[in-house]
Amino acid sequence: MLAAMLLLAQTPALTFSPQSDVWVYPHASDPSKDAYLRVWGTQGEAVAPDPAAASDYSYSYLRFDLPAPAEGRKLSEARLEVTQVEKPSFSLELAKSSPLQARPLLGEFDEKTWTYGDSLKIFPGKEIFGEAAPEAIDPEKPTPIVIDLMKGKGDFRAVAEKGGWVNIALTSTMDVASGERTVYRLYSKDTEKEAVRPKLVLKYE
């Protein structure tokens, strides 16, 4: 953390990898080893109205450890970069109508101790930091998705500038119950391919 704080005082941009990430679903595999995150909604909704009724939804949570900015520096840009795996189940048009959303997360989590029962007390917030769809899709290649975290109603700047643990929930209205069983399937921090792992990029001024 000290090294990151010193670097933050010298450079306008920093890149962070998640310390934890989990796929939140009743039938999810071991979160400490899963190479993928998955996201979908149901019936036009991205988040269950009640955490106890979330079994038809799939979220993914990411946890970052951020330094507080140096005195006089302010966060000017923030983006979350994730990567959809090859051969997505959705079209570009569907992704644009059901983008990937980044929301605040109500509660704290750690993938090493995570159980699905935690989803009853740790769940996505109502506001959205930002949302995005792919710019283009080549079915034979991984597809990057870049979410601008400063464009939504959620105040990501206020969260990030406090430093410490910052949690993000990924949600979407994309419906797995549709005929094509469409979902976002993203590489997690545990995939072998470093280039496609999630990352948070912050710029300061």
ROMARLO-94422 format. One line per 5 residues: for each residue y, x, z of N, C-alpha, C. Coordinates in nm, 3 decimals, padded with zeros to 5 digits, always signed. Example, Ala and Ser with C-alpha at 12.3 -4.5 7.8 and 13.67 -1.06 7.14 Angstrom:
2
-00.569,+01.319,+00.780,-00.450,+01.230,+00.780,-00.330,+01.320,+00.780 | -00.225,+01.285,+00.708,-00.106,+01.367,+00.714,+00.003,+01.290,+00.787 $
This chain:
205
-00.121,+00.082,+00.000,+00.000,+00.000,+00.000,+00.126,+00.085,+00.000 | +00.128,+00.196,+00.078,+00.244,+00.284,+00.082,+00.272,+00.342,-00.055 | +00.167,+00.383,-00.126,+00.185,+00.439,-00.259,+00.246,+00.336,-00.353 | +00.201,+00.211,-00.342,+00.256,+00.105,-00.427,+00.402,+00.080,-00.396 | +00.439,+00.087,-00.269,+00.579,+00.065,-00.231,+00.667,+00.177,-00.285 $
+00.618,+00.301,-00.281,+00.695,+00.413,-00.334,+00.709,+00.400,-00.485 | +00.601,+00.358,-00.552,+00.606,+00.340,-00.696,+00.701,+00.227,-00.732 | +00.701,+00.121,-00.653,+00.787,+00.007,-00.678,+00.934,+00.047,-00.673 | +00.967,+00.142,-00.591,+01.106,+00.187,-00.579,+01.150,+00.269,-00.699 | +01.053,+00.313,-00.781,+01.085,+00.403,-00.891,+01.070,+00.340,-01.029 $
+00.993,+00.233,-01.041,+00.962,+00.178,-01.172,+00.987,+00.028,-01.175 | +01.026,-00.028,-01.290,+01.054,-00.171,-01.297,+00.929,-00.257,-01.315 | +00.812,-00.198,-01.332,+00.692,-00.278,-01.358,+00.572,-00.223,-01.283 | +00.488,-00.312,-01.234,+00.364,-00.275,-01.166,+00.253,-00.370,-01.210 | +00.132,-00.318,-01.217,+00.015,-00.398,-01.252,-00.082,-00.399,-01.134 $
-00.130,-00.518,-01.097,-00.220,-00.533,-00.983,-00.350,-00.599,-01.027 | -00.460,-00.553,-00.971,-00.590,-00.616,-00.990,-00.619,-00.704,-00.868 | -00.690,-00.814,-00.887,-00.722,-00.898,-00.770,-00.815,-00.827,-00.674 | -00.790,-00.845,-00.545,-00.879,-00.792,-00.443,-01.001,-00.882,-00.425 | -00.983,-01.010,-00.455,-01.092,-01.108,-00.451,-01.071,-01.208,-00.563 $
-01.179,-01.258,-00.620,-01.171,-01.376,-00.707,-01.301,-01.453,-00.697 | -01.291,-01.585,-00.700,-01.409,-01.670,-00.683,-01.404,-01.788,-00.778 | -01.522,-01.829,-00.821,-01.539,-01.954,-00.895,-01.570,-02.062,-00.792 | -01.488,-02.167,-00.789,-01.499,-02.271,-00.687,-01.567,-02.395,-00.746 | -01.696,-02.408,-00.715,-01.777,-02.518,-00.770,-01.905,-02.525,-00.686 $
-01.960,-02.646,-00.664,-02.077,-02.657,-00.576,-02.196,-02.571,-00.619 | -02.212,-02.550,-00.751,-02.328,-02.476,-00.799,-02.291,-02.335,-00.844 | -02.179,-02.283,-00.795,-02.136,-02.149,-00.832,-02.233,-02.044,-00.777 | -02.242,-01.932,-00.849,-02.328,-01.823,-00.805,-02.256,-01.736,-00.703 | -02.316,-01.624,-00.666,-02.260,-01.533,-00.566,-02.121,-01.485,-00.610 $
-02.013,-01.523,-00.540,-01.879,-01.487,-00.584,-01.850,-01.338,-00.581 | -01.926,-01.263,-00.506,-01.901,-01.119,-00.498,-01.962,-01.043,-00.615 | -02.039,-01.114,-00.699,-02.106,-01.047,-00.810,-02.085,-01.115,-00.945 | -02.032,-01.236,-00.946,-02.020,-01.312,-01.069,-01.919,-01.247,-01.164 | -01.959,-01.224,-01.287,-01.871,-01.160,-01.385,-01.777,-01.257,-01.452 $
-01.787,-01.387,-01.418,-01.705,-01.487,-01.485,-01.639,-01.583,-01.386 | -01.523,-01.632,-01.427,-01.454,-01.742,-01.360,-01.459,-01.861,-01.455 | -01.462,-01.981,-01.401,-01.471,-02.101,-01.484,-01.373,-02.205,-01.434 | -01.313,-02.277,-01.528,-01.209,-02.373,-01.493,-01.223,-02.497,-01.580 | -01.223,-02.615,-01.517,-01.215,-02.740,-01.591,-01.168,-02.852,-01.498 $
-01.127,-02.962,-01.560,-01.085,-03.080,-01.485,-01.170,-03.199,-01.525 | -01.119,-03.319,-01.497,-01.193,-03.439,-01.535,-01.097,-03.556,-01.549 | -01.121,-03.639,-01.648,-01.045,-03.762,-01.671,-00.894,-03.737,-01.672 | -00.854,-03.630,-01.737,-00.712,-03.601,-01.753,-00.644,-03.540,-01.633 | -00.719,-03.510,-01.528,-00.662,-03.450,-01.407,-00.715,-03.308,-01.389 $
-00.628,-03.219,-01.342,-00.666,-03.079,-01.321,-00.713,-03.053,-01.179 | -00.665,-03.134,-01.084,-00.696,-03.113,-00.942,-00.742,-03.245,-00.881 | -00.846,-03.240,-00.802,-00.897,-03.360,-00.737,-00.792,-03.419,-00.642 | -00.780,-03.551,-00.636,-00.683,-03.612,-00.545,-00.714,-03.587,-00.398 | -00.840,-03.557,-00.370,-00.886,-03.529,-00.234,-00.983,-03.411,-00.241 $
-00.962,-03.305,-00.161,-01.054,-03.191,-00.166,-01.201,-03.230,-00.148 | -01.227,-03.338,-00.075,-01.364,-03.381,-00.053,-01.426,-03.442,-00.179 | -01.344,-03.471,-00.280,-01.392,-03.532,-00.404,-01.382,-03.436,-00.521 | -01.394,-03.307,-00.494,-01.370,-03.205,-00.596,-01.495,-03.162,-00.671 | -01.609,-03.228,-00.649,-01.733,-03.180,-00.709,-01.735,-03.192,-00.861 $
-01.648,-03.276,-00.919,-01.640,-03.289,-01.064,-01.540,-03.191,-01.126 | -01.476,-03.113,-01.042,-01.374,-03.018,-01.088,-01.424,-02.875,-01.066 | -01.367,-02.784,-01.143,-01.397,-02.642,-01.124,-01.266,-02.566,-01.123 | -01.243,-02.490,-01.016,-01.124,-02.405,-01.005,-01.169,-02.259,-00.995 | -01.074,-02.171,-01.011,-01.099,-02.029,-00.981,-00.980,-01.976,-00.902 $
-01.010,-01.896,-00.800,-00.906,-01.843,-00.711,-00.898,-01.692,-00.725 | -00.775,-01.640,-00.722,-00.751,-01.496,-00.726,-00.661,-01.457,-00.611 | -00.688,-01.341,-00.553,-00.612,-01.293,-00.437,-00.560,-01.152,-00.465 | -00.428,-01.136,-00.453,-00.364,-01.007,-00.479,-00.294,-00.957,-00.353 | -00.291,-00.826,-00.338,-00.220,-00.763,-00.226,-00.096,-00.696,-00.284 $
+00.022,-00.751,-00.255,+00.146,-00.704,-00.316,+00.237,-00.637,-00.214 | +00.307,-00.531,-00.254,+00.408,-00.472,-00.167,+00.536,-00.554,-00.175 | +00.615,-00.553,-00.070,+00.748,-00.615,-00.077,+00.836,-00.526,-00.165 | +00.926,-00.584,-00.244,+01.013,-00.501,-00.328,+01.106,-00.414,-00.246 | +01.144,-00.301,-00.304,+01.240,-00.213,-00.237,+01.373,-00.286,-00.219 $
+01.449,-00.245,-00.120,+01.577,-00.309,-00.091,+01.665,-00.310,-00.216 | +01.720,-00.425,-00.247,+01.807,-00.438,-00.362,+01.737,-00.471,-00.492 | +01.603,-00.469,-00.493,+01.528,-00.502,-00.614,+01.483,-00.647,-00.608 | +01.486,-00.714,-00.724,+01.442,-00.853,-00.733,+01.339,-00.868,-00.845 | +01.248,-00.960,-00.825,+01.146,-00.987,-00.926,+01.211,-01.057,-01.045 $
+01.196,-00.999,-01.163,+01.257,-01.056,-01.284,+01.153,-01.116,-01.378 | +01.032,-01.064,-01.376,+00.925,-01.116,-01.461,+00.793,-01.110,-01.385 | +00.708,-01.207,-01.412,+00.575,-01.209,-01.352,+00.480,-01.280,-01.447 | +00.372,-01.214,-01.479,+00.275,-01.278,-01.567,+00.133,-01.248,-01.519 | +00.048,-01.348,-01.532,-00.093,-01.334,-01.500,-00.168,-01.326,-01.632 $
-00.245,-01.219,-01.650,-00.319,-01.197,-01.774,-00.468,-01.212,-01.747 | -00.530,-01.309,-01.814,-00.674,-01.331,-01.802,-00.733,-01.335,-01.943 | -00.865,-01.330,-01.951,-00.929,-01.322,-02.082,-01.046,-01.419,-02.091 | -01.040,-01.507,-02.191,-01.149,-01.599,-02.222,-01.260,-01.522,-02.294 | -01.385,-01.551,-02.259,-01.497,-01.481,-02.322,-01.512,-01.523,-02.468 $
-01.591,-01.447,-02.541,-01.616,-01.475,-02.682,-01.681,-01.613,-02.701 | -01.665,-01.665,-02.821,-01.722,-01.794,-02.860,-01.684,-01.906,-02.762 | -01.555,-01.932,-02.747,-01.511,-02.039,-02.656,-01.563,-02.175,-02.702 | -01.580,-02.265,-02.608,-01.630,-02.399,-02.640,-01.519,-02.493,-02.686 | -01.395,-02.445,-02.686,-01.281,-02.530,-02.721,-01.208,-02.476,-02.843 $
-01.132,-02.564,-02.907,-01.047,-02.526,-03.020,-00.910,-02.483,-02.968 | -00.832,-02.420,-03.053,-00.696,-02.382,-03.015,-00.613,-02.506,-02.985 | -00.633,-02.611,-03.063,-00.557,-02.735,-03.042,-00.588,-02.795,-02.906 | -00.715,-02.794,-02.867,-00.751,-02.849,-02.736,-00.694,-02.764,-02.624 | -00.697,-02.631,-02.641,-00.641,-02.543,-02.538,-00.492,-02.569,-02.521 $
-00.422,-02.593,-02.630,-00.279,-02.619,-02.621,-00.250,-02.752,-02.551 | -00.339,-02.849,-02.567,-00.318,-02.978,-02.500,-00.368,-02.977,-02.356 | -00.455,-02.881,-02.324,-00.507,-02.866,-02.187,-00.499,-02.720,-02.146 | -00.377,-02.669,-02.126,-00.360,-02.526,-02.098,-00.418,-02.485,-01.963 | -00.433,-02.356,-01.947,-00.475,-02.299,-01.820,-00.353,-02.294,-01.728 $
-00.367,-02.347,-01.607,-00.256,-02.355,-01.512,-00.274,-02.257,-01.397 | -00.165,-02.199,-01.352,-00.165,-02.115,-01.231,-00.085,-02.187,-01.124 | -00.147,-02.210,-01.010,-00.085,-02.285,-00.900,-00.089,-02.204,-00.771 | -00.004,-02.240,-00.675,-00.019,-02.182,-00.541,-00.151,-02.229,-00.481 | -00.203,-02.153,-00.389,-00.328,-02.187,-00.322,-00.298,-02.214,-00.176 $
-00.341,-02.328,-00.128,-00.318,-02.367,+00.011,-00.432,-02.313,+00.096 | -00.407,-02.207,+00.169,-00.510,-02.144,+00.251,-00.539,-02.003,+00.205 | -00.614,-01.930,+00.286,-00.651,-01.792,+00.257,-00.801,-01.783,+00.232 | -00.843,-01.686,+00.149,-00.986,-01.671,+00.123,-01.020,-01.525,+00.101 | -01.149,-01.497,+00.111,-01.204,-01.365,+00.081,-01.339,-01.388,+00.015 $
-01.360,-01.330,-00.102,-01.485,-01.355,-00.173,-01.608,-01.310,-00.095 | -01.592,-01.213,-00.006,-01.708,-01.161,+00.068,-01.761,-01.262,+00.170 | -01.675,-01.352,+00.214,-01.717,-01.450,+00.314,-01.711,-01.594,+00.261 | -01.682,-01.610,+00.132,-01.661,-01.742,+00.076,-01.790,-01.825,+00.075 | -01.776,-01.952,+00.113,-01.881,-02.052,+00.093,-01.816,-02.175,+00.032 $
-01.894,-02.258,-00.037,-01.833,-02.372,-00.102,-01.766,-02.465,-00.003 | -01.814,-02.471,+00.119,-01.750,-02.554,+00.221,-01.606,-02.517,+00.246 | -01.569,-02.393,+00.212,-01.429,-02.350,+00.230,-01.335,-02.429,+00.140 | -01.388,-02.487,+00.031,-01.302,-02.559,-00.063,-01.243,-02.686,-00.002 | -01.297,-02.731,+00.111,-01.241,-02.848,+00.178,-01.111,-02.816,+00.250 $
-01.088,-02.689,+00.280,-00.966,-02.649,+00.350,-00.880,-02.550,+00.272 | -00.933,-02.501,+00.159,-00.860,-02.407,+00.074,-00.859,-02.467,-00.066 | -00.745,-02.515,-00.113,-00.744,-02.589,-00.240,-00.610,-02.570,-00.312 | -00.605,-02.602,-00.443,-00.484,-02.580,-00.522,-00.367,-02.667,-00.475 | -00.247,-02.611,-00.483,-00.127,-02.686,-00.452,-00.087,-02.777,-00.567 $
+00.011,-02.863,-00.543,+00.054,-02.960,-00.644,+00.143,-02.898,-00.751 | +00.227,-02.803,-00.711,+00.320,-02.745,-00.808,+00.249,-02.640,-00.893 | +00.309,-02.608,-01.006,+00.252,-02.513,-01.100,+00.347,-02.395,-01.118 | +00.294,-02.273,-01.102,+00.374,-02.154,-01.128,+00.400,-02.138,-01.278 | +00.300,-02.169,-01.357,+00.311,-02.156,-01.502,+00.180,-02.197,-01.567 $
+00.182,-02.215,-01.698,+00.062,-02.252,-01.772,+00.068,-02.192,-01.911 | -00.050,-02.174,-01.972,-00.053,-02.113,-02.105,-00.186,-02.142,-02.173 | -00.182,-02.135,-02.305,-00.301,-02.142,-02.389,-00.305,-02.014,-02.472 | -00.417,-01.984,-02.534,-00.420,-01.866,-02.622,-00.323,-01.881,-02.738 | -00.271,-01.770,-02.787,-00.187,-01.774,-02.906,-00.271,-01.793,-03.031 $
-00.392,-01.741,-03.028,-00.486,-01.754,-03.140,-00.626,-01.732,-03.086 | -00.726,-01.776,-03.161,-00.866,-01.759,-03.120,-00.947,-01.698,-03.234 | -01.011,-01.586,-03.207,-01.112,-01.528,-03.294,-01.244,-01.543,-03.219 | -01.334,-01.631,-03.265,-01.456,-01.658,-03.188,-01.540,-01.536,-03.155 | -01.525,-01.430,-03.233,-01.608,-01.311,-03.213,-01.546,-01.211,-03.117 $
-01.426,-01.240,-03.067,-01.357,-01.145,-02.980,-01.311,-01.214,-02.851 | -01.294,-01.138,-02.743,-01.233,-01.195,-02.622,-01.092,-01.245,-02.653 | -01.053,-01.354,-02.588,-00.923,-01.416,-02.616,-00.830,-01.403,-02.496 | -00.720,-01.328,-02.509,-00.627,-01.315,-02.397,-00.546,-01.442,-02.375 | -00.518,-01.472,-02.250,-00.430,-01.582,-02.211,-00.330,-01.526,-02.112 $
-00.201,-01.538,-02.143,-00.096,-01.480,-02.061,-00.010,-01.592,-02.004 | -00.009,-01.605,-01.872,+00.065,-01.711,-01.805,+00.193,-01.655,-01.746 | +00.307,-01.708,-01.788,+00.436,-01.671,-01.730,+00.450,-01.747,-01.598 | +00.447,-01.675,-01.488,+00.449,-01.737,-01.355,+00.588,-01.779,-01.309 | +00.689,-01.753,-01.391,+00.827,-01.785,-01.352,+00.878,-01.911,-01.422 $
+00.793,-01.978,-01.500,+00.840,-02.091,-01.580,+00.812,-02.227,-01.519 | +00.724,-02.234,-01.421,+00.689,-02.363,-01.364,+00.779,-02.403,-01.249 | +00.750,-02.519,-01.191,+00.829,-02.568,-01.078,+00.797,-02.493,-00.949 | +00.678,-02.434,-00.942,+00.644,-02.354,-00.825,+00.725,-02.226,-00.822 | +00.772,-02.187,-00.705,+00.861,-02.070,-00.692,+00.777,-01.945,-00.666 $
+00.727,-01.884,-00.774,+00.645,-01.765,-00.756,+00.728,-01.648,-00.704 | +00.854,-01.641,-00.743,+00.939,-01.531,-00.696,+00.944,-01.527,-00.544 | +00.964,-01.641,-00.482,+00.972,-01.646,-00.336,+00.842,-01.602,-00.272 | +00.730,-01.636,-00.333,+00.599,-01.598,-00.279,+00.577,-01.448,-00.294 | +00.604,-01.395,-00.413,+00.575,-01.254,-00.442,+00.667,-01.160,-00.366 $
+00.793,-01.197,-00.348,+00.888,-01.105,-00.285,+00.866,-01.090,-00.135 | +00.782,-01.175,-00.077,+00.747,-01.157,+00.064,+00.651,-01.041,+00.082 | +00.575,-01.010,-00.024,+00.473,-00.907,-00.013,+00.352,-00.958,+00.063 | +00.249,-00.876,+00.072,+00.127,-00.916,+00.140,+00.034,-00.992,+00.047 | -00.051,-01.075,+00.105,-00.149,-01.148,+00.026,-00.083,-01.260,-00.054 $
-00.111,-01.264,-00.183,-00.063,-01.369,-00.272,-00.184,-01.431,-00.341 | -00.203,-01.560,-00.322,-00.320,-01.630,-00.376,-00.280,-01.722,-00.490 | -00.360,-01.724,-00.595,-00.333,-01.806,-00.712,-00.458,-01.888,-00.745 | -00.439,-02.017,-00.772,-00.548,-02.104,-00.816,-00.533,-02.130,-00.965 | -00.642,-02.117,-01.039,-00.644,-02.151,-01.181,-00.706,-02.289,-01.197 $
-00.635,-02.378,-01.269,-00.681,-02.515,-01.290,-00.655,-02.554,-01.434 | -00.712,-02.667,-01.477,-00.685,-02.719,-01.612,-00.735,-02.862,-01.621 | -00.677,-02.937,-01.713,-00.725,-03.073,-01.741,-00.839,-03.073,-01.842 | -00.873,-02.956,-01.898,-00.984,-02.950,-01.993,-01.109,-03.010,-01.929 | -01.174,-03.102,-02.001,-01.277,-03.187,-01.940,-01.418,-03.145,-01.981 $
-01.495,-03.097,-01.884,-01.632,-03.055,-01.912,-01.721,-03.174,-01.947 | -01.680,-03.295,-01.911,-01.760,-03.414,-01.938,-01.744,-03.464,-02.081 | -01.655,-03.401,-02.158,-01.638,-03.442,-02.297,-01.762,-03.404,-02.377 | -01.772,-03.454,-02.498,-01.890,-03.429,-02.580,-01.919,-03.283,-02.605 | -01.816,-03.201,-02.611,-01.834,-03.058,-02.639,-01.850,-02.975,-02.513 $
-01.844,-03.036,-02.397,-01.855,-02.966,-02.268,-01.759,-02.846,-02.264 | -01.634,-02.876,-02.287,-01.532,-02.771,-02.298,-01.487,-02.721,-02.161 | -01.483,-02.589,-02.146,-01.438,-02.526,-02.022,-01.370,-02.394,-02.056 | -01.285,-02.348,-01.964,-01.237,-02.210,-01.970,-01.341,-02.123,-01.899 | -01.386,-02.020,-01.966,-01.480,-01.924,-01.906,-01.416,-01.786,-01.919 $
-01.371,-01.733,-01.809,-01.289,-01.613,-01.807,-01.364,-01.497,-01.743 | -01.330,-01.378,-01.788,-01.387,-01.260,-01.723,-01.326,-01.245,-01.583 | -01.409,-01.211,-01.486,-01.362,-01.189,-01.350,-01.338,-01.041,-01.326 | -01.296,-01.007,-01.207,-01.273,-00.867,-01.171,-01.404,-00.788,-01.165 | -01.517,-00.860,-01.160,-01.646,-00.795,-01.146,-01.716,-00.766,-01.279 $
-01.651,-00.800,-01.390,-01.711,-00.767,-01.519,-01.707,-00.617,-01.542 | -01.798,-00.566,-01.622,-01.803,-00.422,-01.649,-01.688,-00.377,-01.738 | -01.631,-00.469,-01.815,-01.527,-00.434,-01.911,-01.390,-00.437,-01.843 | -01.338,-00.322,-01.809,-01.212,-00.316,-01.735,-01.096,-00.380,-01.810 | -01.094,-00.366,-01.943,-00.981,-00.414,-02.023,-00.964,-00.566,-02.017 $
-01.071,-00.638,-01.984,-01.062,-00.785,-01.985,-01.058,-00.845,-01.844 | -01.051,-00.762,-01.743,-01.041,-00.813,-01.606,-00.903,-00.875,-01.582 | -00.892,-00.971,-01.490,-00.761,-01.030,-01.459,-00.664,-00.926,-01.406 | -00.537,-00.945,-01.436,-00.435,-00.858,-01.379,-00.303,-00.932,-01.367 | -00.228,-00.892,-01.268,-00.096,-00.948,-01.241,+00.008,-00.841,-01.271 $
+00.100,-00.872,-01.360,+00.203,-00.775,-01.400,+00.339,-00.824,-01.352 | +00.406,-00.741,-01.272,+00.536,-00.776,-01.215,+00.642,-00.677,-01.262 | +00.759,-00.730,-01.294,+00.872,-00.644,-01.330,+00.989,-00.673,-01.237 | +01.057,-00.567,-01.196,+01.168,-00.579,-01.103,+01.295,-00.524,-01.165 | +01.407,-00.569,-01.112,+01.537,-00.518,-01.159,+01.627,-00.492,-01.040 $
